[in-house]
Amino acid sequence: MRVVIRPLDWVIVGGGPHGLCAGRALSAQGASVRIVEPSGALLQRWSDRAGAVGMTWMRSSVEHHLDVSPSSLDHFLHRPENLDVASLAEPHRRPSQAAFLRHARDVAARHGLDRDLVCGRVESIRRMAGGLVVVGEGVELAAHRVLLATGSNAPRSPGWARRLQREGAPIDHVFIPGSALHLDVLGGGISAVQRALMVQRVTGEPVRLWTRRPIQVEHFDLDRSWMKHRFVSRWDSTSLADRLVFLQRHGRRGSVPPGLNARLERAVRRGSISIHRWPEKVTWEAAEGRLRMQCRDRVLDSGGLTLATGLEPERLSWWLRSIAMGLGLPTEDGVPVLGKNMHWGHGIHVCGPLARLRLGPMASNLIGARWAASKLPSVRMQPV
Ligand SMILES: Cc1cc2nc3c(=O)[nH]c(=O)nc-3n(C[C@H](O)[C@H](O)[C@H](O)COP(=O)(O)OP(=O)(O)OC[C@H]3O[C@@H](n4cnc5c(N)ncnc54)[C@H](O)[C@@H]3O)c2cc1C
């Protein structure tokens, strides 16, 4: 149990890209900051997820990173020691995943965020005289303010897959650590295509990709106009009800950038990947240890299935719901309603996907991390 007696200025819950980006902004102001992260390492979950899909290139361009200046990553890649990861994928100058991670770790080290990381899972936040106490497995920290940067926690799975998993069928979600390299992959977005190509490369076996609709080819996962000043200022003056409608209508549809689609098409032509319509029915033959995937008039036999079906839109988890109820913090449709400075109430602030009512559809992306970090209050502002 780690106990810090003198309250810190900030405790950040979650050591992913959003927590790191906020930690960078706050420590640059001279604030005392600790990040609490259960894996014991910054960016662990992000790099695990990227590794699980064999991601090599970022989808966003080189201006999207966790530092202050938009050109920071580009300059970093011009240093002699980074020439091995310096190439950018055209036409949108996308850095490699390795380059993004190396730069993010450099940002963390420059601000001492890795050195001061606290290993633990937060389960509660209590009010005390003059601040807050963050409590959880292996952690008890007092702070004037807390930032929740807990990311997207719920992998999305169809109901039939969850039922078959309970029966012991070999079905894994790509974003749950330890998923096996199954030769059947379900999903039609970037993660599914990357995973299918990676499994084919590693195993050398033909892989089947099961998609609900034809592959959608788009450079980016979200409309770039949502990053523009005009959209952001309109968002700020839109009612909560209209924001909710917009977010529901414009959820992530799952698409694939052109370069990756070209690799998929080559694999299909070679016969190493085949694309199938989403199965109408899947059954688990426990005695034989096989899945049966029914598609139109055919039934295909499978040794195991990987779900690459994305993540659920994040909602407050049980411990955050109980904090919201205990402290009377406002929510709408399971999501915090935030005021200025990403403030939820009582010195608790929020970023990442849970901040989407405040920041719009870009909230969970890297640009959303930079926006949230730039809005956090200065250390001299008294918590209200
Ligand atoms: C493979 C992949 C590629 C992506 N590529 C891009 C891209 O190219 N461009 C782009 O803009 N976006 C991209 N995204 C989307 C997005 O940028 C990232 O998902 C996002 O930045 C994740 O950051 P995060 O900090 O919100 O979440 P996470 O990385 O999930 O971090 C949240 C952290 O909080 C911790 N946590 C959760 N609960 C607790 C708790 N109770 N106590 C303590 N810690 C807790 C978790 O362990 C986790 O480490 C990508 C996403 C993925 C998965």
The ligand as a Gaussian input file, in Angstrom:
#p B3LYP/6-31G(d) Opt

LIG

0 1
 C       -4.886000      -0.527000     -31.821000
 C       -5.352000       0.887000     -31.750000
 C       -4.887000       1.831000     -32.670000
 C       -5.304000       3.154000     -32.612000
 N       -4.817000       4.043000     -33.505000
 C       -5.168000       5.341000     -33.404000
 C       -4.601000       6.334000     -34.285000
 O       -3.822000       6.015000     -35.172000
 N       -4.962000       7.628000     -34.090000
 C       -5.844000       8.014000     -33.127000
 O       -6.120000       9.211000     -32.986000
 N       -6.423000       7.100000     -32.330000
 C       -6.097000       5.791000     -32.436000
 N       -6.661000       4.869000     -31.595000
 C       -7.767000       5.295000     -30.710000
 C       -7.323000       6.084000     -29.476000
 O       -6.315000       7.018000     -29.728000
 C       -6.814000       5.275000     -28.360000
 O       -7.634000       4.187000     -28.127000
 C       -6.815000       6.152000     -27.130000
 O       -5.883000       7.173000     -27.276000
 C       -6.664000       5.355000     -25.902000
 O       -6.226000       6.168000     -24.835000
 P       -6.852000       6.099000     -23.393000
 O       -5.798000       6.632000     -22.490000
 O       -8.188000       6.764000     -23.358000
 O       -7.161000       4.564000     -23.154000
 P       -6.264000       3.286000     -22.771000
 O       -5.089000       3.122000     -23.643000
 O       -7.237000       2.164000     -22.690000
 O       -5.741000       3.647000     -21.313000
 C       -6.576000       3.689000     -20.198000
 C       -5.790000       3.136000     -19.042000
 O       -6.573000       3.263000     -17.858000
 C       -6.296000       2.154000     -17.052000
 N       -7.406000       1.970000     -16.106000
 C       -8.688000       1.585000     -16.375000
 N       -9.392000       1.518000     -15.224000
 C       -8.548000       1.871000     -14.227000
 C       -8.697000       1.980000     -12.800000
 N       -9.856000       1.713000     -12.197000
 N       -7.617000       2.359000     -12.055000
 C       -6.419000       2.645000     -12.665000
 N       -6.237000       2.576000     -14.018000
 C       -7.289000       2.176000     -14.769000
 C       -6.144000       0.985000     -18.025000
 O       -5.358000      -0.051000     -17.463000
 C       -5.465000       1.660000     -19.227000
 O       -4.067000       1.475000     -19.230000
 C       -6.241000       3.543000     -31.625000
 C       -6.718000       2.608000     -30.713000
 C       -6.266000       1.293000     -30.771000
 C       -6.792000       0.316000     -29.764000

